[in-house]
Amino acid sequence: MQPVVIVFIIFASVVAIILGPSYLKSREKQAMQDIVRTAIDKGQPMPPEMIDALTREAKARVPSASRDLRVGVILLAISIGIALFGYAFSFVNGVEEARAVFPIVGMGAIPGAVGVAFIVLSFFNKNKD
């Protein structure tokens, strides 16, 4: 019974780490929308700072060449790190574990391919910001 509880706690922690921030951000957006809705219903004018705060996040999500290049380089670095881990892991117990490098390098090729795609996209993206 105890190992089942430990595995459940581990998976629940992973789910909480992944879903927690997005839930809190959606609650924050909902609260901001309620404030804006109340202000509009009362006929109050929208201050420019409020409009700027509401549109800042939408502007941040626009893809740009520099962002694509940055993401591509980070993914390539992750890929190289995974490959180096596989290479180093093959020397842990001698020749017997030398076959371990190929599956690990194969897993590292996935973020590497996505990173190369982002770098190529950075050259075709017209938005240079």
N, C-alpha and C positions, 0 to 999 in steps of 0.2 A: 504493500500500500504506500509506503513512504517514497519509493522511486517515482511512482505515478504523480504524487503531489509535487515533487521536485521538478519533474518535466513540465507539469502544468504551470508552475510558477515561472519557469524559464520562458515558456511560450507566451504566457500572459504578459510578462515584462517586455518581450519583444513587440507584442501588439500594442501595448501602452506607449512604448517609445515611438513607434511609427504613427499611431493614430492620435495620440495625445496633442501634439502641437497643432495638427490640422483642425482638431475639434476646438481648441482654444482660439485659434485664429478665426474660425467661422463664428464663434460666439462674439468675438470682438467686432467683426463686420456687422453682425446682426444688431448689436448695440448701437453702432454708428448709424446704421440705417434707421433705427428707431428714433434716434435724436434728430436726424435730418427730416424724417417724416413729421415729427412733432413740430419742428420749427416751420416747416412749409404749411402745415395745417393751421398754425397760429398766424401765418402771414408775415413772418419775420424774414428779412432778406438773408441770403447765404453769404457769409463773409468769404473773401477770396482765399484766406488761409484754409478754410474748410474744404473748398473745392480743390485746392492744391493737394490737401491730405488725402482726399478721396481718389484723385487721379494719379497719385504718385505710384501706387502699386501696379496700376495698369501700364504705366510707362516703363516700369522696371521689368516687365515680362516680355517686352518687345525684343525679338532676337536681333543680335548685332554680331558683326564680324569679330570684334574683340572678345565677346562672350563665348562665341563658338570656338574660337582659337584657344581660349583659356580652358574650356571644358575638354577639348580634344587633347591638350597637353596633359591635363590632370589624368584623363583616362589612359593615355599612353604610359604615364609614370606608374599608374596602378598596375597596368599590364606587365611592365618591366619588373616591378617589384614582385609580382606573383611568379614570373618566370625565374627570377633570381632565387626566390624561396624554393621552388621546385629543384633548381640546380643544387642549392645548398643542402636540401633534404636528401638528395641522392647520395651524399657522402656521409650520412649519419652512421650507417651500419656497414659500410663497405660496398662491395660489388653487388651483393644481393638486392639492395634497394635502388640500384641504378635505373631500373625500369620505372620508378616513381616519377621521374622528371617529365616524362611525356604526357601523362594526363594532366599534371599541374600546369605545364606550359600550354596545353590545349585550353584549359580553363582561362588562363591569362590572355589567350588570343582573342577572346570575346570582347573584353573592354578595350583591347588594343584596336580591334577592327572598328568599333564604334568611335574610338578616339580619332582614328584616321578619317572616318567619315565626317566628324565635326570639323577637323582641320580643313578638309576639302570644302565643306560648306562655308567656312569662314572666307575663303577666297571668292566664292560666288555671291555672298551676301552683300547687297548694295548699302545696307545700313551700317556705316562704319563706326557708329558711336559705341 
